[in-house]
Amino acid sequence: MTDRTKKLREYDKNFIWHPFTQMKEYEKKEPIVIEEAEGVYLFDTEGRKYIDGVSSLWVNIHGHKVPEIDRAIKEQVEKLGHSTLLGITNPAAAELAKELIEICPTGLKKVFYSGDGASAVEVAIKMAFQYWQHKGKPKKTKFVSLENGYHGDTLGAVSLGGIDIFHATFKPLLFETYKAPSYYCYRCPLGQTYPSCEVACAGEVEKILSEHHNEIAAVIFEPYVQAAGGMIVSPPGYLEQVRGCCDKYDVLMILDEVATGFGRTGKMFACEHEGVTPDIMVLGKGMTGGYLPLSATIVTQEIYDAFLGEYEEFKTFFHGHSYAGNPISCAAGLGNLEAFRNYNTLEELEEKIEFLEQELREFKGLKHVGDVRNKGFMVGIELVEDRETKKPYPVKMKMGWKVAELAMEEEVLIRPLGNVIVVMPPIGISMEDLKKLLTVTYRAIKKTTES
Ligand code: PMP
């Protein structure tokens, strides 16, 4: 180990508290220190290179060091680092908003910028809530969200969340929501099987709405993939059915596309798979191609208009973050969309998804793989102790982690969600690197679970 790596590790351990990390365990480890990247490869200070198998936590889109994004950021830095969006504007924020509306599902018209996914979810919650106040239906204050859902770590977002290990501690701080079952086919909470179920999980949302719509502001969920919940993939038709219920009962539909947006599921946005336009769409993560924090809450004209009024009416949306519409982040966002165009990213992706799905079939033959699921480039491989009974591995065995650690020895970075191995590389990855990523993952699963 070089002296430099040693020194950096020491600083890190002395001064950083890492997110979602048990620091007692972390302190015993020698973390890798990533300092450079190229394409889908990350390089550490020891000269080792790793495939970025989870897109640096689901943010990276085209790979690292994308010329379009690099250039956009450099040009912006030369001109302006930051200026507020409160009451004035900047070119990058205006241009990106225009481009986003052009690619968003028809009907979405206005972009409200924030920094992280969770902040953009908070914005969606507050907008939906305030919208009904302005519409003269002040009793519509509650939200419907899903079991296994995840929307970020701020308290509003946690209130909507449905992952007990992350969320239970904070229960006394949270507002109550109606929880609909997860669209988890492998472990159907309704004990049914697709397609004979006729997507009964969507029917459960309808049941809640039919009884309580007078007090419900919005339904929120992740379209097609409950990502942090374990890469759970919805059956087709779910989105459309829930859209129909929201219309029927006059309830807003909020789609959290923070993880699914920007090509990850094979289309620019997951809701496009069913031609659905939400009333509010939340974007983050891949918005800057994985370079800088930037998120957006995008709404229909109808919602925007409800907030218009005279100054003294206080219909204003009183919410905003210091770095909203940051020009450098927005420039990265523009560079990201330029790269989509230059590399025909979405068109090229179709063939890669076919290849990925073909390769994933192999995993089903592994003795301890219970379920292999994907929507586009979002892949979950669920490990089980017993395939017949679907008995999960006990948490204490840390099976997912063991697989990831073995893969790391072979220079592939993946990060599990409990017993679910997540594979989610940049969508710009080459077939060759994708093959390597899957081969190492397969070997790591086999070796960990079968020996
Ligand atoms: N929504 C979804 C669907 C997410 O997957 C995440 C992050 N994993 C968030 C919201 C929160 O985003 P952030 O971490 O940027 O706050």
Residues whose N, C-alpha, C, O or C-beta is under 5 A from the ligand:
A	BS01	PMP	D116 G117 A118 S119 Y150 H151 G152 E222 A227 D256 V258 A259 G284
